[in-house]
Amino acid sequence: MNNWIYRTMIKTTDRAVWENEKLFLSLIGERPQAKILDIGCANAGFSLKISKALKAGACLGVELDQQNAHAASGAGVKVVISDANKPFAFRDDSFDVITANQIIEHLYDTDNFFKELHRVLKKGGEAVISSPNLCSWHNLFFMFLGMQPAGMHLVGVQAGNFLRGLKTHGHVKLFSFKAIREIAKLYGFKIETTISSGYYPFWGSWARFFTRIDKNHAVFFIIKIRKI
């Protein structure tokens, strides 16, 4: 792949990810004393930002990768090593706020995730979830050409499209805006807010403009839901 195209693509992707994290945090209001669970906390870099946004102090994390879990513990975040495809290792009604940023696309058992999310969240508690959008223009573009959408990963590298050979991140499924809303309602949640971020090939103010008028085709979706 042409080096200039590759560098431009990576830069645009990084900007979309950064914008997504910024908007994700904007949906989290201050909740002093709240009990927080960050599912898929990785090395806890983003978990600490979530805790700071909530002004709630400690944040508990769930992480499958032991190396990441060790790094998170070193950063001061208590971590439970667990697979989010399995029942969560917490009692009913345990948390005020649950976050899951870029996690559900890695899970094969979406039903379990939402059932457990509802079980361990307190009544009236909030969850904020973000994931790549199946219907983003770049995925649709590849499919229009008869190619594998870039966000759906089959093996360890991209295959079946122009990005072949680039490392993938283990996405096993993607969701549309409509699907994620219906799934949340199916499992007893009220939809509080849905927003989007990233709009390839644009970034900055142009990307934000297009996501406001056409969130269904943005790169990422973010949904804030409440247990009722």
Secondary structure, DSSP 8 states (H G I E B T S, - for coil): --HHHHHHHHHHHHHHHHHHHHHHHHT----TT--EEEET-TTSHHHHHHHHHHT---EEEEES-HHHHHHHHHTT-EEEE--TTS--SS-TT-EEEEEEES-GGG-S-HHHHHHHHHHHEEEEEEEEEEEEBTT-HHHHHHHHTT---TTS-SSSB--SSTTTTSB-------B-HHHHHHHHHHTTEEEEEEEEE-BTTB-HHHHHHHHHH-GGGSSEEEEEEEE-
